[in-house]
Amino acid sequence: MMQWEKLISAKRWGVENSETQDHDKARSQFQKDYDRLIFSSPFRRLQNKTQVFPLPGSVFVHNRLTHSLEVASVGRSLGTIFYNNLKKQEPDVDTRLPLISEVGNMVAAACLAHDMGNPAFGHSGESALSRYFTDGDGARYRDQLTDEQWHDLIHFEGNANAFRLLTHAFTGKGNGAFALTYTTLASIVKYPCAAIAGHVKGNIHQKKYGFFQSEQGSFQNIADELGLLKSSDHPLIYKRHPLVYLVEAADDICYSIIDLEDAHRLKILSYDKIKELLMPICNSTRMSNWLESEFEDEDAKVSIMRAKAINNLINACSQLFMANQEDILSGNFNMGLTDALEEPYLTPWKEISKISVAKIYNYQSVVQIEVAGYKVMAGLLEEFIPAVLQNNSAYHKKLIQLIPKQFITNKPDLYSKIQSVLDFVSGMTDLYAVEVYRNIKGISFPAIH
């Protein structure tokens, strides 16, 4: 069984032996993680990455940045409630676990970072990068890579890419990368296994995967330091860090409820439909009459229902996390907290998921941007990967000049070179990816500034 004494650590990645791990009177180590993330360039770029609906538009909809901020807010609440409940059970818990009071900040920091590795164009961006290797020109490299490396490429995973982004020493960026705490890093990895062991239906720890082959050793060091349970050495599989459940729940709650709010603003779903979906989760017999008598603006009414629904889901998931501590710490809790919801929330939660797939995620503009994403992302790989691998023409050399120095690798192997291009392309915002694609394909010409 995993132990909180080991699971919570302020040790920092890449600077473990540094004397700079001092005590700050203003901020805890985990608040520092939060601040490092929120001031970072990769985090700021999330403002121009699609969450669900196309960007930009005259009507505000959530992007990856606003989504991540909201997830962090919900995650902090989930972590703080856990600490408060633990303290009720064990009044002197702070003596046994000196850092446990910071669990809200740990979860909030991990929530901020959970989408930082996602490419442009939402989840279709991940599929587009993968498709280049399964069905595109990238298929030619299959015989030159190990099975483990190949699985990294044909199932590009934003979560694994976030872990790479936060731990990899990019050229000129310093050895410590972000130098986040071990606990924050482990709390980001939803599926702590290698790609070749991922995509196991019915296994929460292996639903997808959490680290590329290039970062396998890094994750293993962190996991062993924190005492995560190991299921297999070859391929490498661990049980997830318990705080992952809270990060995941915060993400699930936010996108499920707030996507409805965006859909109402865009007139995809009517106010009556939103009310029908959210009121059962609000679980208040008096709230409906109060809303209709006190408010005229429909957006305001939706916002209030959204807030109440999120609050109730936070409390429900907190209770589930506390009630299932033994199974979670033993690695035996095989579902997300929102999947374990009970009535009166379970039925309306499933209905929201059903309606979201049917009416929101398959809405025309959403599908259009997904299709565009396939073309743009594949087109970028078609140009930049041969340029980096061959570099045998004036055209290739010009293309390489467009790649920032931090993404240029000196490693000679094929896998590392391909990864360097994926680092570059996956970090692009939607608008920048389209701009580069149009320019290198000759569709438009760059302006001279």
C-alpha positions in Angstrom: 0.0 0.0 0.0 1.2 3.5 -0.8 1.9 5.8 2.1 1.2 9.6 2.3 4.5 10.0 4.1 6.3 9.2 0.9 3.7 10.3 -1.6 4.1 14.0 -0.6 7.5 15.3 -1.4 8.9 18.8 -1.9 12.0 17.4 -3.7 12.4 19.3 -7.0 13.1 17.6 -10.4 16.5 18.3 -11.9 17.8 20.3 -8.9 17.7 17.6 -6.2 21.1 18.5 -4.9 20.8 22.2 -5.3 21.1 24.5 -2.3 18.4 26.8 -3.8 15.7 24.7 -2.2 15.3 27.3 0.5 12.4 28.3 2.6 10.3 31.2 1.3 8.3 33.1 3.9 5.7 34.1 1.3 5.1 30.8 -0.6 5.2 27.1 0.1 7.1 24.8 -2.3 3.8 23.8 -4.0 2.7 27.4 -4.3 6.0 28.0 -6.1 5.0 25.2 -8.5 1.7 27.0 -9.2 3.5 30.3 -9.8 6.2 28.8 -12.1 3.5 27.3 -14.2 1.2 30.2 -14.5 4.0 32.6 -15.5 5.5 30.2 -18.0 5.3 30.6 -21.8 3.8 27.2 -22.5 1.0 27.9 -20.1 0.3 31.3 -21.6 0.1 29.7 -25.1 -2.9 27.7 -23.9 -5.0 30.9 -24.5 -4.8 30.2 -28.2 -5.4 26.5 -28.1 -8.8 25.1 -28.7 -10.7 23.6 -25.9 -13.9 22.5 -27.8 -15.2 25.4 -29.9 -13.2 27.3 -32.6 -11.2 30.4 -31.6 -11.4 33.3 -31.7 -15.1 34.5 -32.0 -17.4 37.3 -31.0 -18.9 35.1 -28.3 -16.6 34.1 -25.4 -15.9 30.4 -25.2 -13.4 28.6 -23.1 -9.9 27.9 -24.4 -7.3 25.7 -22.9 -6.0 28.4 -20.6 -9.3 29.4 -19.1 -10.2 25.8 -18.8 -7.0 25.0 -16.9 -7.5 28.0 -14.5 -11.0 26.7 -13.7 -9.8 23.2 -13.2 -7.1 24.5 -10.8 -9.8 26.3 -8.8 -11.9 23.1 -8.5 -8.8 21.0 -7.8 -7.7 23.3 -4.9 -11.2 22.8 -3.4 -11.0 19.1 -3.7 -7.6 18.9 -2.1 -8.5 21.3 0.7 -11.6 19.3 1.5 -9.5 16.1 1.7 -7.1 17.8 4.1 -10.0 19.1 6.3 -11.6 15.6 6.4 -8.3 14.0 7.2 -7.7 16.4 10.0 -11.1 15.6 11.5 -10.2 11.9 11.5 -6.7 12.5 12.8 -6.4 15.9 14.7 -2.6 15.6 14.9 -2.1 14.6 11.2 0.1 17.7 10.6 2.7 16.2 13.0 2.7 12.9 11.1 2.5 14.6 7.7 4.0 18.1 7.9 3.2 18.9 4.2 -0.4 17.5 4.1 -2.0 20.9 4.7 -0.6 21.9 1.2 -2.5 19.2 -0.7 -4.9 21.9 -2.1 -1.9 23.7 -3.7 -0.4 20.4 -4.9 -3.6 19.5 -6.8 -4.1 23.1 -8.1 -0.6 23.1 -9.5 -1.1 19.8 -11.2 -4.4 20.9 -12.6 -2.7 24.0 -14.1 -0.3 21.8 -16.0 -2.6 18.9 -17.0 -3.2 20.2 -20.5 0.1 21.9 -21.2 1.2 19.1 -23.5 -1.9 19.1 -25.7 -1.3 20.2 -29.3 -3.4 22.7 -31.2 -7.0 21.9 -32.4 -8.1 20.0 -29.3 -8.0 16.2 -29.2 -8.1 16.1 -33.0 -4.6 17.5 -32.9 -3.4 14.4 -31.0 -5.1 12.2 -33.6 -3.6 14.1 -36.5 -0.1 13.7 -35.1 -0.7 10.0 -34.7 -2.3 9.5 -38.1 0.9 10.8 -39.8 2.6 7.7 -38.6 -0.2 5.2 -39.0 -1.6 6.3 -42.4 0.7 9.0 -43.7 4.3 9.4 -44.8 5.6 8.6 -41.3 4.7 4.9 -41.7 8.0 4.5 -43.6 9.9 4.8 -40.3 8.3 1.8 -38.6 11.1 -0.6 -39.3 13.7 1.8 -37.9 12.2 2.1 -34.5 11.6 -0.2 -31.5 8.1 -1.4 -30.8 8.1 0.9 -27.7 9.2 4.0 -29.6 6.7 3.3 -32.4 3.8 3.1 -29.9 4.8 6.6 -28.6 4.3 7.9 -32.2 1.2 6.2 -33.3 -0.7 7.1 -30.1 0.5 10.7 -29.5 -0.7 11.5 -26.0 -1.0 15.1 -24.6 -0.6 13.9 -21.0 2.7 12.2 -21.8 3.8 15.3 -23.7 3.0 17.5 -20.6 5.3 15.3 -18.5 8.0 15.6 -21.2 7.6 19.4 -21.4 8.0 19.7 -17.6 11.0 17.4 -17.2 13.0 17.5 -20.5 16.0 19.7 -20.7 15.4 21.5 -24.0 18.4 23.1 -25.6 19.3 26.4 -23.9 16.5 26.0 -21.3 18.7 24.7 -18.4 19.0 21.3 -16.9 16.2 21.5 -14.3 13.5 22.3 -16.8 10.6 23.7 -14.7 12.1 22.1 -11.6 8.7 21.2 -10.2 8.2 19.1 -7.1 8.1 15.3 -7.5 4.5 15.3 -6.1 3.2 17.8 -8.6 4.8 16.0 -11.5 3.4 12.6 -10.4 -0.1 14.1 -9.9 -0.2 15.1 -13.6 0.4 11.6 -15.0 -3.1 10.0 -15.3 -2.0 6.7 -16.8 1.5 5.8 -15.4 2.6 3.3 -17.9 4.5 3.1 -21.2 2.7 3.5 -24.5 3.0 -0.1 -25.4 1.2 -1.1 -22.2 -1.5 1.5 -22.6 -5.0 1.4 -24.1 -6.2 -1.4 -21.9 -10.0 -1.2 -21.7 -11.3 -1.3 -18.2 -8.0 -0.5 -16.5 -7.9 3.1 -15.1 -4.1 3.0 -14.7 -3.6 1.9 -18.4 -6.5 3.6 -20.2 -3.9 5.5 -22.3 -0.3 6.1 -21.3 1.7 8.7 -19.3 5.3 9.0 -20.5 7.3 8.6 -23.7 10.2 6.2 -23.9 12.5 9.2 -23.6 11.1 10.1 -20.2 10.5 6.6 -18.9 13.6 6.7 -16.7 12.6 10.1 -15.4 9.1 8.9 -14.4 10.6 5.8 -12.8 12.9 7.9 -10.6 10.0 10.0 -9.4 7.6 7.0 -8.9 10.2 5.1 -6.9 11.0 8.1 -4.8 7.3 8.6 -3.9 6.6 4.9 -3.4 4.1 4.4 -6.2 3.1 0.7 -6.6 4.8 -1.0 -9.6 2.8 -3.5 -11.6 5.4 -4.4 -14.2 9.0 -3.7 -15.1 8.7 -4.7 -18.8 6.7 -2.9 -20.0 6.9 -0.3 -17.2 3.5 0.0 -15.4 2.7 1.8 -12.1 -0.4 2.5 -10.2 -1.4 6.2 -10.3 -0.5 8.6 -7.6 -3.7 9.1 -5.4 -3.8 12.8 -6.1 -4.3 12.0 -9.8 -7.9 11.1 -8.9 -8.6 14.6 -7.7 -6.9 16.2 -10.7 -8.9 14.0 -13.0 -12.2 14.8 -11.1 -11.6 18.5 -11.4 -11.0 18.2 -15.1 -14.1 16.0 -15.6 -16.3 18.4 -13.6 -15.2 21.5 -15.4 -15.4 20.4 -19.0 -18.7 18.5 -18.5 -20.5 21.3 -16.8 -18.8 24.3 -18.5 -19.1 22.9 -22.0 -22.9 23.2 -21.4 -22.5 26.9 -20.5 -20.5 27.5 -23.7 -23.1 25.6 -25.7 -25.8 27.9 -24.3 -23.9 31.0 -25.2 -23.5 29.8 -28.8 -27.2 28.9 -28.9 -26.4 25.2 -29.5 -28.5 24.2 -26.5 -31.6 26.1 -25.3 -31.9 27.5 -21.8 -34.7 25.0 -21.1 -32.4 22.1 -22.1 -29.5 23.4 -19.9 -32.0 23.7 -17.0 -33.2 20.2 -17.6 -29.7 18.9 -17.5 -28.3 20.9 -14.6 -31.2 21.1 -12.1 -31.0 17.5 -11.0 -27.3 18.0 -10.1 -28.1 21.3 -8.4 -30.5 19.0 -6.3 -32.5 21.8 -4.8 -36.3 21.9 -4.8 -36.4 25.7 -4.2 -33.8 26.8 -6.6 -35.9 26.6 -9.8 -38.6 29.0 -8.5 -36.0 31.3 -7.1 -34.1 31.5 -10.4 -37.2 32.3 -12.4 -38.5 34.9 -9.9 -35.2 36.7 -9.2 -33.4 36.7 -12.6 -34.3 37.7 -16.1 -31.0 37.1 -17.9 -30.6 33.5 -19.0 -26.8 33.6 -19.0 -27.0 34.6 -15.3 -29.3 31.8 -14.5 -27.1 29.3 -16.3 -24.1 30.6 -14.3 -25.8 30.1 -11.0 -26.8 26.6 -11.9 -23.3 25.9 -13.1 -21.8 27.1 -9.8 -24.3 25.0 -7.7 -23.7 21.9 -9.8 -19.9 22.2 -9.6 -20.1 22.7 -5.8 -22.3 19.6 -5.4 -20.0 17.5 -7.6 -16.9 18.7 -5.7 -18.5 17.6 -2.4 -19.7 14.3 -3.9 -16.2 13.5 -5.3 -14.5 14.5 -2.1 -16.7 12.1 -0.2 -15.8 9.3 -2.6 -12.1 10.0 -2.4 -12.2 9.9 1.4 -14.4 6.8 1.5 -12.2 4.8 -0.9 -8.8 5.8 0.6 -7.8 2.2 1.3 -8.5 1.0 -2.3 -6.9 4.1 -3.8 -3.7 3.7 -1.7 -3.6 0.0 -2.6 -4.0 0.8 -6.3 -7.2 -1.1 -6.5 -9.7 1.7 -7.2 -10.3 1.1 -10.8 -12.5 4.1 -11.9 -12.5 7.8 -11.9 -14.3 9.6 -9.1 -17.0 10.9 -11.4 -17.5 7.4 -12.8 -18.2 6.3 -9.2 -20.9 9.0 -8.6 -24.1 7.8 -6.9 -27.6 9.1 -7.2 -29.0 11.7 -7.3 -26.0 12.7 -9.5 -25.2 9.6 -11.5 -28.2 9.6 -13.9 -28.0 13.3 -14.8 -24.2 13.1 -15.1 -24.6 10.3 -17.7 -27.2 12.3 -19.5 -24.9 15.3 -19.7 -22.2 13.1 -21.3 -24.7 11.7 -23.8 -26.0 15.1 -24.8 -22.5 16.6 -25.0 -21.3 13.9 -27.5 -24.5 14.2 -29.6 -25.0 18.0 -29.6 -21.7 19.7 -28.7 -18.7 17.6 -29.7 -20.3 16.8 -33.1 -21.5 20.3 -33.7 -20.7 21.5 -37.2 -18.0 24.1 -36.3 -16.4 21.7 -33.9 -16.1 19.0 -36.6 -14.8 21.6 -39.1 -11.9 22.6 -36.9 -11.1 19.0 -36.2 -10.9 18.3 -39.9 -8.8 21.4 -40.5 -6.6 20.3 -37.6 -5.9 17.0 -39.4 -4.8 18.8 -42.6 -2.6 21.5 -40.8 -0.8 19.2 -38.3 -0.2 16.5 -40.9 1.0 19.1 -43.4 3.5 20.5 -40.9 5.0 17.0 -40.1 5.2 16.3 -43.9 7.5 19.2 -44.3 9.5 19.4 -41.1 10.3 15.7 -40.4 12.0 15.0 -43.7 13.9 18.3 -43.4 15.3 17.3 -40.0 16.0 13.7 -40.9 17.5 14.3 -44.3 18.7 18.0 -44.3 20.2 17.4 -47.8 18.8 20.3 -49.8 18.6 24.1 -49.6 14.9 23.8 -49.0 15.4 21.5 -46.0 18.0 23.9 -44.6 15.6 26.8 -44.9 12.8 24.9 -43.1 15.2 24.0 -40.3 15.9 27.7 -39.8 12.2 28.1 -38.9 12.5 25.7 -35.9 13.5 27.5 -32.7 16.9 26.4 -31.3 15.3 24.8 -28.2 13.8 22.1 -30.4 17.0 21.2 -32.2 18.5 18.0 -30.9 22.1 16.9 -31.2 21.1 13.2 -30.7 21.7 11.2 -33.9 19.0 8.6 -33.5 15.8 8.7 -35.5 13.4 8.6 -32.5 15.0 11.7 -30.9 15.0 13.6 -34.2 11.3 12.9 -34.8 10.5 13.8 -31.2 12.2 17.2 -31.7 9.8 18.0 -34.5 6.8 16.8 -32.5 8.0 19.1 -29.6 8.0 22.0 -32.0 4.7 21.3 -33.7 2.8 20.2 -30.6 3.7 23.4 -28.9 2.2 25.6 -31.6 -1.1 27.5 -30.9 -4.0 27.0 -33.4 -3.3 30.3 -35.1 0.4 29.9 -35.3 0.1 26.4 -36.7 -2.3 27.7 -39.5 0.1 30.6 -40.2 3.2 28.4 -40.6 1.2 25.8 -42.6 -0.1 28.5 -45.0 3.3 30.1 -45.4 5.4 26.9 -46.0 2.7 25.5 -48.4 2.7 28.7 -50.4 -1.0 29.4 -49.7 -0.1 32.8 -48.3 3.0 34.9 -47.9 4.3 36.2 -44.6 4.2 39.9 -43.9 7.4 41.8 -43.4 7.4 43.6 -40.1 
